[in-house]
Amino acid sequence: MYTIYTDGGARGNPGPAGAGAVIFDANMRAVVEASEFLGVQTNNWAEYEAVVLGLTKLQELVPEDEHEQTEVTLRLDSQLVERQLIGQYRVKDPELYKQYVKVKNIMNSFPKIIFEHVRREKNKEADALANIAMDEGSL
C-alpha cells in the first residue's frame, strides 16, 4: 500500500510551472520525493503533471508484477483535477484532456487506486517540491 501526495503550480497562469510528488509506504515513511520544472504552463496542467510524476515514480518503485495488487491512495489539493479523474467533472479543455488521458493510461497499471482531495495545508511536502522546481527553473 502506498500513499502519494502531489502538487503542481504555476507562477502567473500560465507561467513558470513545477510539479512535486512524495510517495509514502504503508508505514507513512517517505520513500520517494520528486520534483520537475515544467516550463511555462497553467496551474491545472501542472497539477495533472504532478499526478503523472507521482504515478510514474510509483511504477519505477513497485515491481511490475505487483502493480495490479498494489493499493494506492493519491492525495492532491486540486479539487478540479481530483473530480475530473474520478469522473465527477468533464474535462473540457483540450490541453487538460491530453493530461487526463496520460494519467488514465498510467492508472491502467494500478487498478486499485483512489483519489482524495486534501486541503493545501495537508500537502506541504509536495507543495514545497513543486516550488523548488519552479525556483530552479526560473534561474
N, C-alpha and C positions, 0 to 999 in steps of 0.2 A: 504494500500500500504506500502510495506517495501523495504528497500534497504539494501543489505548485502554486506559487504566488507570482503573478505577472503584472507589469505596469508599462505603459508606453506614454510618451508625451511629446509635445512639440512646443517650442518657444516661438510664439506667434502662431498663427494657424491658417495656412501652413507656415512652417519654419523649421529650424534645425531640430531634428527628432531623434529620440533614443528609445530603446527597449531594455527592460530588465526582467529577469526571472530568477527565482530561487526555488530549488527543489528540496523538499524535506522528506526524510524517510518515515517509517511508521512510528519511530520514537521522537518525531519532530526535531531531528537533528538536520541541519542544513548539509546536504551532500553535494550540491552543485549551485554555483552562483554564476550568472552570465549576464553580460550587457553588450549592446551593439548600437553603434551610431548608424542612423538610417538615412542620412542626407536630409533634404527638405521634404517634409511630409506633413500630413494633418495629424491631429491628436488621435482620431479614431483609427486611421491607418496604422499608426504606431502601436495602439492598443492591440490590434489584431496581430501585428508582427511580434509583439511581446508573447502572445499566446503561442505563435509558431515557434519562437525561440525556446520557450519552456518545454513544449512537447517534443521538439527536435532533440533537445538535450536529454530528455527522458528516453527517447528512442536509443540514444547512444549509451545511456546508463544501464538500461534493462536489457538482458539478452533477448534476442528476437523471439526465441521460442517461449518466452514468458510474457510477451506483450498482451496476448488475449486474456490472460487471467489476472493481470495487474490492475488493481483498483486505483483510480486516480481521482483526486479532487482538485480541480483547478479553480483558484480564487483570484478574482480580479475586481478592480474598483470601477470599471466601466460597465454601468448598468446596460447601456445600449448594446455593447458587444456581447455581454452575457445573455441578454434576452434574444439577440439575433441567433446566437449559437444554440440556444435551447428551442428555437422555433417560435418564440412568442412574438417577435417582431420580424417583419420582412426586411431584407437588405435591398434598398432602392438604389444606392449609389454604385455605379459600375466599378469604380476602383475598390470600394469596400467589398463588393461581391467577389472580386478576384481573391481578396484576402480571406473571405469567408470560405471559399472553395479550398484554398490552401489548408486552412485549419481542418475542414471536414475530411480532406484526404488523409491528413495525419491521424485524425481521430479513428480512421478505419483500423489502425494498428492497436488502438486501445478502446475496445468496445465497452469497458467498464469505467467510463469517465463521467463525472458530473461537474457541472459548473456552478459556482456560487459567487454572487455579488457580495463584496465586503466593503465596508467603509474605508475611506482613504487612510485613516489612522491605523487600521489593521494591516496595511500593505506597505509599511515603511521601508522594508528591506528592498523590495522590488522597485519602489519609487526612487530610492537612493541610487540603485544601479542604473535606472533609466536616466537620471540626472547626471551621473558620472559620464555616461555615453554621450549625452548632449554637450557636456562641458568639453570632453576630449575632441569631439567633432567640430566644435566651434573655435578651436585654437587656430 
